[in-house]
Each structure stands twice: as structure tokens, then as C-alpha cells.
């Protein structure tokens, strides 16, 4: 099983979209500074995820969520508590 996830950092009001086979492990990696693009904005929390049977399906969804249309969809459908915008 493959997962596409959306993280949110309340400290910086930022979002991060990623793909993994283990959300819990991946969140720990983000929060322990093992990802260069997220380590400056700790802590992160998972606010949304979707599961897929194949890596290809998950990668397509991840790529979509990173496009302008995907960001618009995220803004309309995913709102963490404490988010400002």
C-alpha cells in the first residue's frame, strides 16, 4: 500500500505533500529533521492522507496535489485547526 499525505506546520503555516509506504515512520523522519525541505519548519502533523494500491497511482496523485489546481483543491477541502490564510 502506498500513501499520499499532506503535512501542516502551524509554526510557519506551511504545507508539505509527500508519498510513502509508512506514514508514521515518514512523519517521524520529517519531525526529526531528516528531510532538508521540512526541517526548518518543525513540528509537522499529518492532516490528510489517501491510500493507493500502486506506486504509480500514488505518484500521480502526489504530483497533482503539488500543481496549482491541486493546491486549490487542498485549500478548498483540507483545513487544519489553527491554520491561517
N, C-alpha and C positions, 0 to 999 in steps of 0.2 A: 504494500500500500504506500502511496506517495501523497504528501500533503503540501498544499499551498497555504501559507499562513501570512497574517498581517500582524505586525508588532506595532505597539504605540509607546512612545516615550513622553510621559506627561511633563517631565522636566523641560524638554525642548519643543513639545508639541509636534513631534515628527512621527512619520510612519515608515515602516520598512516591510517590503514584500519579499518572501523567500519560498524556497521549496526544500523539503526534507523527507526522510522516511521515519524520523523520530522527533516530534515537536518538542517534547520535554528536554531531550538532550540538546537540541539546537537552541532552545531558549537559554539553557544554562551556558552554552558557548557564547551567545550574544552578551549575556549579563556578566560573564567573566572576562570580557574584553578580548575574546579570541577572534573577533571579526573587526577588521580595520574600519569599515564604513559605519559601524554602530557603536564602537567603544567610547566615543566622546559624548554619547547621549544616554548613558545608563541612568536608571534602570529601564528595562523594556518589559512589556507584558503582552501576551498573546490576546488579541481582541477578536480574531476571526480566523477560521480555517476551513478548508474544503479538502475532501479526500478523493483520490483517483486511483484507478487500477493500474495505469501505466505511467511511466515517467514522461512519455511524450504528451499525454493529456495534461498532466500537471504542469509541464513546462509551457505549454500553450496558454494555459490559464494564468500562470505567473507573468508571462510576457504581456498578456492583455491587461492585467491589473497594473502594470507599470506604464501603460500608454496613457495619453490624455483622456481617452474615453474610459479607460479603467479607473483612473483617478476620479473622474466624475461619478462613476458608478459607486466607488468606495465612499465618496463624500455623501452620496445620497442614501447609502444602505448600511454603512458601518460607522457608528459614532461611539467612541469610548466615553466612559464617565470622566468628567474633568477636562475634556478636550475643549479647546477654544478655537474659533475660526469664524 
